[in-house]
């Protein structure tokens, strides 16, 4: 048994070190970007916002489209059907903010099995400008939203995205979702970006029309079940990079049921498993559960206090996440650490469940990760 102590301790130390390094990368990236000035050359921008139903805080998030500090932009709201309950809201917001060029486009173009992609095809066709942002309806846009996106671009950039950052949770389940989105998923996205293997996130995507059209246009994004996975592969094939915005944009969550959080995370896990297996497999080791077990096993083999070891580990692991959330200005409350612990208990269950099926439900549509291409 004593021969196992160094091995167990070394494995735990490596996983802890990886955790601390990933936190440090995210903190440095976000703090550096927060202090940098945003470039704004005044280039005209079209914003396409697909809308479906009345989500939590939808009026606040759509309203933010009209308060952007950019000299020349338009907003194209896309709804699949004229009976959608969001239609009157969008019409009212457009009527109240006539100083911003905005249109409501209704109709569905079935180019894929992806309902969001089918909804925004008409927006892409109607956009007047070369710079085009696709932004989900639940993204809360700060006044410098456009400037932040443009500032993230480099000569080798094919696409600029932003991880969704959960805010305004009103239930424990919503706090758990913040834990998934913020100090876990966004952190690892910034690590991938720092390593030059950044991947797209469909919440916000800034495209240059000429590039996407040359790569096959909107139909090229239908080559995968999720448009962000297709976008990542498309950009990489072109020899370019997907880059992340310096300071990501918030998504107010409000009330969430646990079943909603589980289904959403399972959908994303199955999509990642299907499209990027090599990068998905190590996700099993990114939570606290495995290093915590190794730490306790090492302590038991060395006849150390299990209680003291457990408390020290949790203070170190979750203290790093507290530091990240505090430095980034992300959701942090008395429920955050318990929510992160529950998240880490769920991570291996999600990983296993992701391999046990190909189906998921999105906006009431039953889909399969293996679906490809046009259904038209």
For each residue, the residues with C-beta under 8 A, 3 or more apart:
1: 4 5 301
2: 5 301
3: 6 7
4: 1 7 8 297 298 301
5: 1 2 8 9 298 301 302
6: 3 9 10
7: 3 4 10 11
8: 4 5 11 12 294 295 297 298 301
9: 5 6 12 13 294 298
10: 6 7 13 14
11: 7 8 14 15 291 294
12: 8 9 15 16 291 294 295 298
13: 9 10 16 17
14: 10 11 17 18
15: 11 12 18 19 285 290 291 294
16: 12 13 19 20 291 316 317
17: 13 14 20 21
18: 14 15 21 22
19: 15 16 22 23 291 317 320
20: 16 17 23 24 320
21: 17 18 24 25
22: 18 19 25 26 187 188 191
23: 19 20 26 27 183 187 320 321 323 324
24: 20 21 27 28
25: 21 22 28 29 187 190 191 194
26: 22 23 29 30 186 187 190 191 324 328
27: 23 24 30 31 323 324 327 328
28: 24 25 31 32
29: 25 26 32 33 190 193 194 246
30: 26 27 33 34 190 246 247 248 327 328
31: 27 28 34 35 327 328
32: 28 29 35 36 246
33: 29 30 36 245 246 247
34: 30 31 246 247
35: 31 32
36: 32 33 151 246
37:
38: 144 147 148 150 151
39: 147 150 151
40: 70 71 146 147 150
41: 150
42: 70 71 72
43: 72 129 130 131 150
44: 72 73 74 128 129 130 131
45: 70 72 73 74 129 131 132 133 146
46: 73 74 76 123 127 128 129 131 132 133
47: 65 73 74 75 76 132 133 135 146
48: 76 78 120 123 124 127 132 133 134 135
49: 62 65 75 76 77 78 123 135 136 137
50: 78 79 116 119 120 123 134 136 137
51: 58 62 77 78 79 84 86 90 137
52: 79 80 84 86 115 116 119 137 363
53: 58 84 85 86 363
54: 58 85 86 89
55: 58 61 137 138
56: 138 252 253 254 255
57: 60 61 138 140 168 252 254
58: 51 53 54 55 61 62 86 89 137 138
59: 62 63 89 93
60: 57 63 64 140 252
61: 55 57 58 64 137 138 139 140 141 251 252
62: 49 51 58 59 65 77 89 90 93 137
63: 59 60 66 67 93
64: 60 61 67 68 140 141 142 145
65: 47 49 62 68 75 93 100 102 141
66: 63 75 93 97 99 100 102
67: 63 64 141 143
68: 64 65 73 141 143 144 145 146
69: 143 144 147
70: 40 42 45 73 145 146 147
71: 40 42
72: 42 43 44 45
73: 44 45 46 47 68 70 100 101 129 146
74: 44 45 46 47 100 101 102 103 127 128 129
75: 47 49 65 66 100 101 102 103
76: 46 47 48 49 102 103 105 123 126 127
77: 49 51 62 90 94 102 103 104 105
78: 48 49 50 51 105 119 120 122 123
79: 50 51 52 82 84 86 87 90 104 105 106 119
80: 52 84 106 107 108 115 118 119
81: 84 106 108
82: 79 87 106
83: 87
84: 51 52 53 79 80 81 87
85: 53 54 88 89
86: 51 52 53 54 58 79 89 90 137
87: 79 82 83 84 90 91 104 106
88: 85 91 92
89: 54 58 59 62 85 86 92 93
90: 51 62 77 79 86 87 93 94 104
91: 87 88 94 95 104
92: 88 89 95 96
93: 59 62 63 65 66 89 90 96 97 102
94: 77 90 91 97 98 102 103 104
95: 91 92 98
96: 92 93
97: 66 93 94 100 102
98: 94 95
99: 66
100: 65 66 73 74 75 97
101: 73 74 75
102: 65 66 74 75 76 77 93 94 97
103: 74 75 76 77 94 126
104: 77 79 87 90 91 94
105: 76 77 78 79 122 123 126
106: 79 80 81 82 87
107: 80 122
108: 80 81 118 119
109: 118 121 122 376
110: 118 374 375 376
111: 117 118 121 218 219 222 374 375 376
112: 117 118 219 221 222 373 374 375
113: 222 225 367 368 371 375
114: 117 118 221 222 225 226 227 367
115: 52 80 118 119 362 363 365
116: 50 52 119 120 136 202 227 363
117: 111 112 114 120 121 218 221 222 227
118: 80 108 109 110 111 112 114 115 121
119: 50 52 78 79 80 108 115 116 122 123
120: 48 50 78 116 117 123 124 134 218
121: 109 111 117 118 124 125 218
122: 78 105 107 109 119 125 126
123: 46 48 49 50 76 78 105 119 120 126 127 134
124: 48 120 121 127 132 217 218
125: 121 122
126: 76 103 105 122 123
127: 46 48 74 76 123 124 132 209
128: 44 46 74
129: 43 44 45 46 73 74 132 209
130: 43 44 208 209 210
131: 43 44 45 46 150 206 207 208 209
132: 45 46 47 48 124 127 129 206 207 208 209 212
133: 45 46 47 48 146 149 204 205 206 207
134: 48 50 120 123 202 204 205 207
135: 47 48 49 139 141 203 204 205
136: 49 50 116 139 202 203 204
137: 49 50 51 52 55 58 61 62 86
138: 55 56 57 58 61 164 203 251 252
139: 61 135 136 162 164 203 204 249 250 251
140: 57 60 61 64 167 249 250 251 252
141: 61 64 65 67 68 135 145 249
142: 64 145 148 249
143: 67 68 69
144: 38 68 69 147 148
145: 64 68 70 141 142 148 149 249
146: 40 45 47 68 70 73 133 149 150
147: 38 39 40 69 70 144 150 151
148: 38 142 144 145 151 152 245 246 247 249
149: 133 145 146 152 153 160 162 204 206 245
150: 38 39 40 41 43 131 146 147 153 160 206
151: 36 38 39 147 148 245 246
152: 148 149 157 160 206 243 244 245 246
153: 149 150 157 160 206 243
154: 157 241 243
155:
156: 240 241
157: 152 153 154 160 240 241 242 243
158: 211 234 235 238 240 241 242
159: 200 205 206 207 231 235 240 242 243
160: 149 150 152 153 157 205 206 242 243 244 245
161: 198 200 201 202 203 204 205 206 228 242 243 244 245
162: 139 149 201 203 204 244 245 248 249
163: 181 185 186 189 190 201 203 244 248
164: 138 139 181 186 201 203 248 249 250 251
165: 181 182 186 248 249 250 251 328 330 331
166: 169 174 177 178 180 181 182 250 251 253 330 331
167: 140 178 250 251 252 253 330 331
168: 57 250 252 253 254 331
169: 166 174 175 177 178 253 254 256 331 335
170: 174 253 254 255 256
171: 174 175 255 256 257
172: 175 176 335 338 339
173: 176 177 256 257 258 260 261
174: 166 169 170 171 177 178 253 254 255 256 261
175: 169 171 172 178 179 331 333 335 336 338 339
176: 172 173 179 180 258 261 339 342 343 346
177: 166 169 173 174 180 181 253 256 261 264 265
178: 166 167 169 174 175 181 182 253 330 331 336 339
179: 175 176 182 183 184 336 339 340 342 343
180: 166 176 177 184 185 261 265 343
181: 163 164 165 166 177 178 184 185 186 251
182: 165 166 178 179 185 186 187 325 328 330 331
183: 23 179 186 187 321 324 325 330 340
184: 179 180 181 187 188 286 287 340 343
185: 163 180 181 182 188 189
186: 26 163 164 165 181 182 183 189 190 248
187: 22 23 25 26 182 183 184 190 191 324
188: 22 184 185 191 192 286
189: 163 185 186 192 193 198 199 201 244
190: 25 26 29 30 163 186 187 193 194 244
191: 22 25 26 187 188 194 195
192: 188 189 195 197 198 199 279
193: 29 189 190 196 197 198 242 243 244
194: 25 29 190 191
195: 191 192
196: 193 241
197: 192 193 279
198: 161 189 192 193 241 242 243 244
199: 189 192 228 229 232 242 276 279
200: 159 161 205 228 229 231 232 235 242
201: 161 162 163 164 189 204 205 228
202: 116 134 136 161 205 226 227 228 231
203: 135 136 138 139 161 162 163 164 249 251
204: 133 134 135 136 139 149 161 162 201 245 249
205: 133 134 135 159 160 161 200 201 202 228 231
206: 131 132 133 149 150 152 153 159 160 161
207: 131 132 133 134 159 211 212
208: 130 131 132 211 212
209: 127 129 130 131 132 212 213
210: 130 213 214
211: 158 207 208 214 215 238
212: 132 207 208 209 215 216 217 218 220 221 234
213: 209 210 216 217
214: 210 211
215: 211 212 220 234 237 238
216: 212 213 219 220 234
217: 124 212 213 220
218: 111 117 120 121 124 212 221 222
219: 111 112 216 222 374
220: 212 215 216 217 223 230 234
221: 112 114 117 212 218 224 227 230 231 234
222: 111 112 113 114 117 218 219 227 230 373 374
223: 220 230 233 234 372 373
224: 221 227 229 230 233 275 372
225: 113 114 229 271 274 275 367 368 369 370 371 372
226: 114 202 229 230 271 275
227: 114 116 117 202 221 222 224 230 231
228: 161 199 200 201 202 205 231 232
229: 199 200 224 225 226 232 233 271 275 276
230: 220 221 222 223 224 226 227 233 234
231: 159 200 202 205 221 227 228 234 235 242
232: 199 200 228 229 235 236 242 275 276
233: 223 224 229 230 236 237 275
234: 158 212 215 216 220 221 223 230 231 237 238
235: 158 159 200 231 232 238 240 241 242
236: 232 233 239 240 242
237: 215 233 234
238: 158 211 215 234 235
239: 236
240: 156 157 158 159 235 236
241: 154 156 157 158 196 198 235
242: 157 158 159 160 161 193 198 199 200 231 232 235 236
243: 152 153 154 157 159 160 161 193 198
244: 152 160 161 162 163 189 190 193 198 248
245: 33 148 149 151 152 160 161 162 204 248 249
246: 29 30 32 33 34 36 148 151 152
247: 30 33 34 148 328
248: 30 162 163 164 165 186 244 245
249: 139 140 141 142 145 148 162 164 165 203 204 245
250: 139 140 164 165 166 167 168
251: 61 138 139 140 164 165 166 167 181 203
252: 56 57 60 61 138 140 167 168
253: 56 166 167 168 169 170 174 177 178 256
254: 56 57 168 169 170 174
255: 56 170 171 174
256: 169 170 171 173 174 177 253 260 261
257: 171 173 260 261
258: 173 176 261 262
259: 262 263
260: 173 256 257 263 264
261: 173 174 176 177 180 256 257 258 264 265
262: 258 259 265 266 346 350
263: 259 260 266 267 360 361
264: 177 260 261 267 268
265: 177 180 261 262 268 269 346 350
266: 262 263 269 270 350 353 354 360
267: 263 264 270 271 360 361 362
268: 264 265 271 272
269: 265 266 272 273 280 283 350 351 353 354
270: 266 267 273 274 354 357 358 360 369
271: 225 226 229 267 268 274 275 360 369
272: 268 269 275 276 279 280 283 354
273: 269 270 276 277 280 354 355 369
274: 225 270 271 277 358 369 370
275: 224 225 226 229 232 233 271 272 369
276: 199 229 232 272 273 279 280
277: 273 274 280 281
278: 281
279: 192 197 199 272 276 282 283
280: 269 272 273 276 277 283 354
281: 277 278 284
282: 279 285 286
283: 269 272 279 280 286 347 351
284: 281 290 347 348 351
285: 15 282 290
286: 184 188 282 283 347
287: 184 290 343 344 347 348
288: 291 292 313 314 317 318 340 341 344
289: 292 293 344 345 347 348
290: 15 284 285 287 293 294 348
291: 11 12 15 16 19 288 294 295 313 317
292: 288 289 295 296 310 313 314 317
293: 289 290 296 297
294: 8 9 11 12 15 290 291 297 298
295: 8 12 291 292 298 299 309 310 313
296: 292 293 299 300 306 309 310 313
297: 4 8 293 294 300 301
298: 4 5 8 9 12 294 295 301 302
299: 295 296 302 304 305 306 309
300: 296 297 303 304 306
301: 1 2 4 5 8 297 298
302: 5 298 299
303: 300
304: 299 300 308 309
305: 299 308 309
306: 296 299 300 309 310
307: 310 311
308: 304 305 311 312
309: 295 296 299 304 305 306 312 313
310: 292 295 296 306 307 313 314
311: 307 308 314 315
312: 308 309 315 316
313: 288 291 292 295 296 309 310 316 317
314: 288 292 310 311 317 318 341
315: 311 312 318 319
316: 16 312 313 319 320
317: 16 19 288 291 292 313 314 320 321
318: 288 314 315 321 322 337 340 341
319: 315 316 322 323
320: 19 20 23 316 317 323 324
321: 23 183 317 318 324 325 337 340
322: 318 319 325 326 332 336 337
323: 23 27 319 320 326 327
324: 23 26 27 183 187 320 321 327 328 330
325: 182 183 321 322 328 330 331 332 336
326: 322 323 329 332
327: 27 30 31 323 324
328: 26 27 30 31 165 182 247 324 325
329: 326
330: 165 166 167 178 182 183 324 325
331: 165 166 167 168 169 175 178 182 325 336
332: 322 325 326 336
333: 175 336
334:
335: 169 172 175 338 339
336: 175 178 179 322 325 331 332 333 339 340
337: 318 321 322 340 341
338: 172 175 335 341 342
339: 172 175 176 178 179 335 336 342 343
340: 179 183 184 288 318 321 336 337 343 344
341: 288 314 318 337 338 344 345
342: 176 179 338 339 345 346
343: 176 179 180 184 287 339 340 346 347
344: 287 288 289 340 341 347
345: 289 341 342 348 349
346: 176 262 265 342 343 349 350
347: 283 284 286 287 289 343 344 350 351
348: 284 287 289 290 345 351 352
349: 345 346 352 353
350: 262 265 266 269 346 347 353 354
351: 269 283 284 347 348 354 355
352: 348 349 355 356
353: 266 269 349 350 356 357
354: 266 269 270 272 273 280 350 351
355: 273 351 352
356: 352 353
357: 270 353
358: 270 274 368 369 370
359: 366 367 368 369
360: 263 266 267 270 271 366 367 368 369
361: 263 267 364 365 366 367
362: 115 267 365 367
363: 52 53 115 116
364: 361
365: 115 361 362
366: 359 360 361
367: 113 114 225 359 360 361 362 371
368: 113 225 358 359 360 371
369: 225 270 271 273 274 275 358 359 360
370: 225 274 358
371: 113 225 367 368 375
372: 223 224 225
373: 112 222 223
374: 110 111 112 219 222
375: 110 111 112 113 371
376: 109 110 111
